[in-house]
Amino acid sequence: MIRTFFILFLFFLFLLFPVTGWSQEAPAEGSSPAWVSLDGEFPRQAIEKAGCTFIPRQGVFSFRGGLFAWEEGLGIHSLRDRGKSTPDEISMEREAIGFSWNGPDNQNSSEGRFCPTFPRKGIEKLRLETFLEYGGRKILFMPFWFPVQVIPMNDLVEAAVHPKDFRMTIGDTMAFDFLIKSRENPGNQIKNQGAMMILDGRFSLKLMKVIWFVNGKKIHSALNGESFFYTTIDVGNLKNSAQAKTQLEEVRENCP
């Protein structure tokens, strides 16, 4: 699945660690349900003003002395035989796990998958409440908290016009290029058009369009990755600048 976000660069532009799981100790037999483990995609980092997807995939929980496995799309099944068949074990396979997410600025979801947008840099905390739908009731597990480091885009990439400094005489023509350079992987860059992977390869940043200005006046719009060629007609100081439209895509492999 690819989720797309758009970010505007004004000349000077303004990772996810491996999938991990959080675990809880099982309570004493006969008490409320408790996760022994819950695994999935729970990113530790996100990009400011962009969305990021969180997905519980599978887990193991205890309930009324039984140990059960839950898997996204498959539901619940028992992991061990307590020595005899009980109504609780038989009916559990017809029950379900429910979710309730809460994120930055009260973004929320009752779906398993949650894709909040992170509006500001710093540390944000997501809260995940899970519950067992059992016998027509919703029985809560202990909640999970996910701290997420939100990184500004200009900590990941920088933008520039090349050449930065130049001298021309009247009638000269010079080519200018808009560059987006990776701060994570020096030497990796986009020139006028193209894409690069950022934040440990979890996002694709594409340069879609560049608009060129000379002394604040719009001169040229480049859509196909070409350089901007400017011919001088007057003497004096020139200030070339560029505005770029980019597309940011969250890329998650093997996700339906």
C-alpha positions as CSV (number, residue, x, y, z in Angstrom):
1,M,0.0,0.0,0.0
2,I,1.2,3.5,-0.8
3,R,0.0,6.6,1.0
4,T,0.7,9.9,-0.7
5,F,1.3,13.3,0.9
6,F,2.3,16.6,-0.7
7,I,4.8,19.0,0.6
8,L,5.9,22.5,-0.8
9,F,9.5,23.5,-1.0
10,L,10.4,27.2,-1.1
11,F,13.9,27.1,-2.5
12,F,15.7,26.3,0.8
13,L,13.7,23.4,2.1
14,F,12.4,23.9,4.9
15,L,14.3,7.1,9.9
16,L,11.7,4.0,10.6
17,F,13.4,1.5,12.7
18,P,12.7,-2.2,12.2
19,V,9.2,-3.4,13.1
20,T,8.9,-4.1,16.8
21,G,6.4,-5.4,19.2
22,W,5.5,-4.5,22.8
23,S,4.8,-7.1,25.4
24,Q,3.0,-7.3,28.7
25,E,3.2,-9.8,31.4
26,A,0.2,-12.2,31.6
27,P,-2.0,-11.6,34.7
28,A,-3.1,-14.3,37.1
29,E,-5.5,-16.9,35.8
30,G,-9.2,-15.8,35.9
31,S,-8.5,-12.0,35.6
32,S,-9.0,-9.7,32.5
33,P,-7.3,-10.5,29.2
34,A,-3.7,-9.5,28.9
35,W,-1.3,-9.4,25.9
36,V,1.7,-11.7,26.2
37,S,3.0,-10.1,23.0
38,L,1.6,-7.9,20.2
39,D,3.6,-7.5,17.0
40,G,3.2,-5.5,13.9
41,E,4.3,-2.2,12.3
42,F,4.9,0.3,15.1
43,P,7.3,3.0,13.7
44,R,9.5,4.8,16.1
45,Q,10.0,7.8,13.8
46,A,7.8,9.8,11.5
47,I,8.1,12.9,9.2
48,E,6.7,16.2,10.3
49,K,3.4,17.2,8.5
50,A,3.2,13.7,6.9
51,G,1.2,10.5,7.8
52,C,2.7,7.3,9.1
53,T,0.9,3.9,9.3
54,F,0.7,1.7,12.4
55,I,-0.6,-1.8,12.1
56,P,-1.0,-4.6,14.7
57,R,-0.4,-7.9,12.9
58,Q,-0.5,-10.7,15.4
59,G,-0.3,-11.4,19.1
60,V,-0.7,-13.8,21.9
61,F,-2.9,-13.1,24.9
62,S,-4.1,-14.9,28.0
63,F,-7.7,-15.1,29.3
64,R,-9.4,-17.2,31.9
65,G,-6.4,-19.6,32.1
66,G,-6.2,-20.1,28.4
67,L,-3.5,-18.9,26.0
68,F,-4.8,-17.6,22.6
69,A,-3.3,-16.3,19.4
70,W,-4.7,-13.5,17.3
71,E,-3.8,-12.7,13.7
72,E,-4.9,-9.9,11.5
73,G,-7.5,-11.2,9.0
74,L,-7.7,-14.7,10.7
75,G,-9.0,-14.0,14.1
76,I,-8.5,-15.9,17.4
77,H,-7.5,-19.5,18.1
78,S,-6.4,-21.4,21.2
79,L,-2.7,-22.2,21.6
80,R,-3.0,-24.9,24.4
81,D,-5.4,-27.5,25.7
82,R,-6.1,-27.1,29.4
83,G,-6.9,-30.8,29.7
84,K,-10.6,-30.5,28.7
85,S,-12.8,-28.7,26.3
86,T,-14.7,-25.7,27.9
87,P,-17.4,-23.4,26.5
88,D,-14.9,-20.5,26.8
89,E,-12.4,-22.1,24.6
90,I,-15.0,-23.2,22.0
91,S,-16.7,-19.8,21.8
92,M,-13.4,-17.9,21.7
93,E,-12.9,-18.7,18.1
94,R,-16.0,-16.8,17.3
95,E,-14.9,-13.7,19.2
96,A,-12.8,-10.8,17.9
97,I,-10.2,-8.2,18.9
98,G,-11.2,-4.6,18.7
99,F,-9.0,-1.5,18.5
100,S,-9.2,2.2,19.5
101,W,-6.4,4.6,18.5
102,N,-5.7,8.1,19.7
103,G,-3.0,10.3,18.1
104,P,-1.8,13.9,17.8
105,D,-4.5,16.6,18.1
106,N,-7.1,13.9,19.0
107,Q,-6.8,12.0,15.7
108,N,-8.5,8.7,16.3
109,S,-9.6,5.5,14.7
110,S,-11.5,2.3,15.5
111,E,-9.7,0.3,12.8
112,G,-6.7,-1.9,13.4
113,R,-4.7,0.2,11.0
114,F,-4.0,3.8,12.0
115,C,-2.4,6.5,9.8
116,P,-2.2,9.8,11.8
117,T,-0.5,12.9,10.5
118,F,2.2,14.4,12.8
119,P,1.8,18.2,12.8
120,R,4.9,19.2,14.7
121,K,8.5,18.0,15.4
122,G,9.4,16.4,18.7
123,I,8.1,13.4,20.6
124,E,4.5,12.4,20.1
125,K,2.7,9.6,22.0
126,L,0.1,7.4,20.4
127,R,-2.3,5.4,22.6
128,L,-3.7,2.1,21.5
129,E,-6.6,0.5,23.5
130,T,-7.5,-3.1,22.6
131,F,-10.5,-5.0,23.7
132,L,-11.8,-8.6,23.5
133,E,-15.3,-8.8,22.1
134,Y,-16.5,-11.7,24.2
135,G,-20.0,-12.9,24.9
136,G,-21.6,-9.6,23.7
137,R,-19.3,-7.6,25.9
138,K,-16.1,-5.5,25.3
139,I,-13.4,-6.5,27.9
140,L,-10.4,-4.1,27.9
141,F,-6.8,-5.0,27.8
142,M,-4.2,-2.7,29.3
143,P,-3.5,0.1,26.9
144,F,-0.2,0.5,24.9
145,W,1.7,3.8,24.5
146,F,3.9,4.3,21.4
147,P,6.4,7.2,21.6
148,V,7.2,8.5,18.1
149,Q,10.1,10.9,17.2
150,V,8.8,13.4,14.6
151,I,11.6,14.6,12.3
152,P,11.3,17.8,10.2
153,M,11.8,17.4,6.5
154,N,14.8,19.7,6.4
155,D,16.6,17.4,8.8
156,L,16.4,14.7,6.1
157,V,17.0,16.7,2.9
158,E,18.2,20.1,1.8
159,A,17.4,22.1,-1.4
160,A,19.6,24.4,-3.5
161,V,19.9,26.0,-6.9
162,H,23.0,25.3,-8.9
163,P,25.1,27.3,-9.5
164,K,24.6,29.2,-6.3
165,D,26.9,32.1,-7.3
166,F,27.5,33.2,-10.9
167,R,28.6,36.1,-13.1
168,M,27.1,36.8,-16.6
169,T,27.5,39.4,-19.2
170,I,24.6,40.8,-21.3
171,G,23.6,38.2,-23.8
172,D,25.0,35.3,-22.0
173,T,22.9,32.2,-21.4
174,M,23.3,30.0,-18.4
175,A,21.7,26.7,-17.2
176,F,20.3,26.5,-13.6
177,D,19.3,23.3,-11.8
178,F,17.1,22.7,-8.7
179,L,18.7,20.1,-6.4
180,I,17.3,18.1,-3.4
181,K,20.2,16.5,-1.5
182,S,19.9,13.8,1.1
183,R,21.3,14.5,4.6
184,E,21.0,10.8,5.5
185,N,23.1,9.6,2.5
186,P,25.4,12.3,1.3
187,G,25.9,12.2,-2.5
188,N,22.3,11.0,-3.1
189,Q,20.3,13.8,-4.8
190,I,17.5,14.6,-7.1
191,K,18.2,17.0,-10.0
192,N,15.2,18.9,-11.4
193,Q,13.1,15.7,-11.4
194,G,13.2,12.2,-9.9
195,A,12.9,10.4,-6.6
196,M,14.9,9.3,-3.6
197,M,14.2,7.1,-0.6
198,I,14.3,8.8,2.9
199,L,13.8,7.9,6.5
200,D,15.5,4.5,6.3
201,G,13.8,3.7,3.0
202,R,10.2,4.0,4.4
203,F,9.3,7.0,2.3
204,S,9.8,8.0,-1.3
205,L,10.3,11.7,-2.1
206,K,9.6,12.8,-5.6
207,L,10.4,16.1,-7.2
208,M,7.4,16.8,-9.5
209,K,7.6,20.4,-10.7
210,V,9.9,23.4,-10.4
211,I,8.9,27.1,-10.8
212,W,11.7,29.6,-11.4
213,F,11.8,33.3,-10.4
214,V,14.2,36.1,-11.3
215,N,14.2,39.0,-8.9
216,G,10.9,37.7,-7.5
217,K,9.2,37.5,-10.9
218,K,8.0,34.1,-12.2
219,I,9.9,33.3,-15.4
220,H,9.7,29.6,-16.1
221,S,7.8,26.4,-15.0
222,A,9.6,23.1,-15.5
223,L,7.6,19.9,-15.6
224,N,9.9,17.4,-17.3
225,G,13.1,17.7,-15.4
226,E,14.8,20.1,-17.7
227,S,17.3,22.8,-16.6
228,F,16.3,26.4,-16.6
229,F,18.1,28.4,-19.2
230,Y,18.3,32.2,-18.5
231,T,19.7,34.9,-20.9
232,T,20.7,38.2,-19.4
233,I,19.2,41.4,-21.0
234,D,20.0,44.0,-18.3
235,V,23.0,44.9,-16.1
236,G,22.8,44.6,-12.3
237,N,22.4,42.0,-9.6
238,L,20.1,39.1,-10.3
239,K,18.5,36.9,-7.6
240,N,17.4,33.5,-9.0
241,S,15.1,31.4,-6.8
242,A,12.9,28.4,-7.3
243,Q,9.8,26.9,-5.8
244,A,9.3,23.1,-6.1
245,K,6.3,20.8,-5.7
246,T,7.2,17.4,-4.3
247,Q,5.2,14.2,-3.6
248,L,6.0,12.1,-0.5
249,E,4.9,8.5,-0.5
250,E,4.9,6.1,2.4
251,V,6.1,2.7,1.0
252,R,5.3,-0.5,2.8
253,E,6.2,-3.8,1.1
254,N,3.9,-6.8,1.2
255,C,1.0,-4.9,2.6
256,P,-2.5,-5.4,1.1
